[in-house]
């Protein structure tokens, strides 16, 4: 039986961090056995906000592709590609723009939110408004059924469904309405306790060295009320404990929590356990990263092959779309 299609992308606007690993990549790896999966680097999307820093973009594309593979995506099981190398996404984006009411795009909540958040950039551009439409093209050009994403992307999936429906209604039934596969995962705080994000400068990157990881965890914020070693602490107020919930065994969690509450252990003792566990997760990733960095030809070949395969599927869809819209 033909497997259902799954598609997801990651924007190349920075380096991959532990939040991306736990929140997206590990889930993508799980899905590759059950579904026909397409995973790509959304470098055009990165341009919608990062158009003035091409060098950041370029570095990030490489970092993402390396980390896709280093985290366990297997090119024999899934299709890995670069968005800007499949020009059909741009063609579909253009054609969909003909039938997309402006109001739909203006009403997507992330539009105003992101503009607020990134006030240092001029985001009153056509491309930025069209972000969810480009995302729609990414998804429906493969006629994907499921899109694994975090909760923040739900409004984008909603508009994708609406646009697919509108196209099917005006022309003919070509596109299935994609469904979000909501990724349930524990929150991954950064070293300062806020959400892990490159823009807060609080992230632990997959490209960090063991020393850097250790240093970042050692200097992490803990329960602010626990000042002296003899003060008792509240684990739930410490971002270190939140990371334990992601990376440590249940027994270790119970042990450090108890030690914190009774001042039986110090914060450094607690952090040492976390450091060990994070290094354990990262070590195989680092080994694979090194292998790929030493052998750039191999990476290029994997991406070229994936891109070619994706392009074939996209071209088939575009034939139907052109025909339906009266283009010959
Ligand atoms: N908007 C997504 C994000 O920021 C990235 C993305 C672009 C994407 N195109 C997509 C995700 C298509 C899923 C499907 O995370």
Boltz pocket constraint, residues with backbone or C-beta under 6 A from the ligand:
constraints:
  - pocket:
      binder: B
      contacts: [[A, 7], [A, 8], [A, 9], [A, 10], [A, 11], [A, 42], [A, 45], [A, 134], [A, 135], [A, 138], [A, 139], [A, 147], [A, 148], [A, 149], [A, 153], [A, 156]]
      max_distance: 6.0
